[in-house]
Amino acid sequence: MNLKHTAFALTAVAFAGSAFAQKVDLVRNDKDKKVEVKIDGKPFTAYYYPGEQKLKKAVLYPVMTAKGTVITRGWPLDPRAGERVDHPHHVGIWLNYEDVNGNDYWNNSDAVNHEKRAYGTIIHTGITSVKSGKDKGELTVTADWVDKNGTPTLKEVTKYTFSGKGDTRIIDRSTTLTAVLPEVNMPDVKDGMFAIRVTRELELPSNKPEIFTDASGIATKVPALNNEGITGNYRNSNGIEGETVWGKRAIWCNLTGKIKDENISVAMIDHPKNVGYPAYWHARGYGLFAVNPLGMKALSDGKETLNFKLKKGESTTFRYRLVIASEHLKDATLNDLAAAYAKTE
């Protein structure tokens, strides 16, 4: 093949790849405190910041596949029949942590007794940039992590990048946290950090009720429910499956299941620049799917410990990729996605 034909072939391949990239539209809806995200003209998700009277942090909610199937739990915002009604702080997709200078940001909601424990709130402070595009959309927002007295502890700047090809949707989240106090301690605890609470059909089948207790001894009962149509299963980058992915390090973890006749994957990918990479996974069968880079002691059964600290003015960035596909993604595909993500900033 001569140089002319080679150049033509490469151009054709590049064009073929770009042809699958779909237009992403971001639409501000200040009245409803949302930035709505559409891919290929169809609703995908929304950045939702209703204020601390309703939620103690901003979230992405709801989240849909390319075919329009909702993959996030509805309760407590939009209850649906047959759902679990535990952990009211599990809403959509979010990022926070159980212990920052003694304040619990993870478990905070109107359902807890604020007299018994110090709870922190993440207050949305602004939308810096909203960009739609032919192959991606970008949203940059700011927030303050404030303690129980309203004193700022961390400044947050988060950039979301949304994209889609075919029946696959991708969310890249990059969150930079900067200390505003002389010292900010994020000690080693279980509940964190980047997470999604999925719909009932994507849970793992369960045959008994569970009781989960947080660091303050607060217990949440999770009842066993009817398993009809419950098809979820975890698999991580090391080939470990089921609920045993909990407390294991991995580059990625994939939750697969089926809703009606649609095969679905919800995969989360860690980034090599993150603290604690590859992170421990805090993935539960009842629908909480999370990665916690700071909870080493809790998740390694005491074999490792990380008590993370920032001094005033110091920053750290947490980067995660979430892939939502209308198919059961294979390990090779996820390895390729992880390798590509590792090359990003």
Buried (B, 14 or more C-beta within 10 A) or exposed (E): EEEEEEEEEEEEEEEEEEEEBBBBBBEBEEEEBBBBBBBBEBBBBBBBBBEBEBBBBBBBBBBBBBEEBBBBBBBBBEEEEEBBEBBBBBBBBBBBBBBBBEBBBBBBBEEBEEEEBBBBBBBBBEBEEBEBBEEBBBBBBBBBBBBBEEBBBBBBBBBBBBBBBEBBBBBBBBBBBBBBBEEBBBBBBBBBBBBBBBBBBBBBBBEEEBEBEBBEEBEBEBEEBEEEEBBBBBBBBBEBEEBEBBBBBBBBBBBBBBBEEBBBBBBBBBBEBBBBBBBBBBBBBBBBBBBBBBBBBBBBEEEBEBEBEBEEEEEBBBBBBBBBBBBBBEBEBBBEBBEEBBEEE
